[in-house]
Amino acid sequence: MIRQLVRTAAAVMFLTAAAAGMGAVLWGHGADVLAMFTGPRAVALFTSALLVKAAGQVVGWASWQAGLTGLGTPLAARRSARIYFLALLGKYIPGPVWGVLAYVRLGDAAGIPAGRMVSAYLLNTVVVLLTAAVVGVLCVQGLGAGGLWLLAVWPLALAILWRPGVLLGLVRGAARLLRREPPTGGFSDRDVRRAFGLEMLCWAVSGLHLWLIAVLLGAPAGRALPVCVGAFALATVAGALTLVVPDGVGTRELVLLGALSTVLPWAEAGAAALASRVCCTLAELLGTGGVLLLTDQQKVDETKVLGHLKHEGVV
């Protein structure tokens, strides 16, 4: 009870501070920024941003599925899509356990052992973190000299592509830290390389939505492209590591603000960060709804799963 109260208080304080910071950046510029989001060009660019973000989610699902296959559990695309996109919504709940719990419950309904789902979750998490750091090197200039530490990730990434077993070692280490059973059984180098490559593509595609928004607000297209793609990867991971707030609200926007300020004035950079949040949330909700509609003939009992999650306090 006390731990929950402390976590709630920390979340409220963090969100208040983040909101105050963003408000100070936008103060006095609201009308000018809002005017940039009106008109046919704005509608076209924002719609395009929504579509490319949705496409990025599909690539992210393909990466997760490749990892699951690499661990020896191939799953039909339609069924795995339901699991991935439904579990994706768990990130909107504060705390580190809800995402993996959703994967375990949904996997159980599909006949996949809990240990295998936890291993796939850990594998995907390590892949996401590593690839985000690799892509984030693109915006090191915007982060300053302190961001040069990201360059150290490149040798590790190359080692994984050369010997994917290195990645399995990282996953086992993560499992021990979380007091989970380490992954066992088959491990396909080819599928792990595929998961790694697809996740890199996921960041590249997903980051385009931020680039489109930045261009709409006046950023130079050529110079803004690498900054936006790299900054979005780093900001998303920074948000995921902020466990006290759902989906890293506040953290992601502040990281984006710092990076985008190298290609936009502060007010426009703040507006782009907030517009990115709206775009990502809409894309994830619409994407999950679309997947459920397209795969509504599957026999996975999501009603039972969601009932379990509600009982656990997830939904």
Sequence and secondary structure as in RCSB ss.txt:
>XXXX:A:sequence
MIRQLVRTAAAVMFLTAAAAGMGAVLWGHGADVLAMFTGPRAVALFTSALLVKAAGQVVGWASWQAGLTGLGTPL
AARRSARIYFLALLGKYIPGPVWGVLAYVRLGDAAGIPAGRMVSAYLLNTVVVLLTAAVVGVLCVQGLGAGGLWL
LAVWPLALAILWRPGVLLGLVRGAARLLRREPPTGGFSDRDVRRAFGLEMLCWAVSGLHLWLIAVLLGAPAGRAL
PVCVGAFALATVAGALTLVVPDGVGTRELVLLGALSTVLPWAEAGAAALASRVCCTLAELLGTGGVLLLTDQQKV
DETKVLGHLKHEGVV
>XXXX:A:secstr
 HHHHHHHHHHHHHHHHHHHHHHHHHTT HHHHHHHT SHHHHHHHHHHHHHHHHHHHHHHHHHHHHHHHTT   
 HHHHHHHHHHHHGGGGSSSSSHHHHHHHHHHHHTT  HHHHHHHHHHHHHHHHHHHHHHHGGGHHHH GGGGGG
GGHHHHHHHHHH THHHHHHHHHHHHHTT     S   HHHHHHHHHHHHHHHHHHHHHHHHHHHHTT  HHHHH
HHHHHHHHHHHHHHHH TTSGGGTTHHHHHHHHHHTTTS HHHHHHHHHHHHHHHHHHHHHHHHHHHHHTTT   
 HHHHHHHHHHHT  
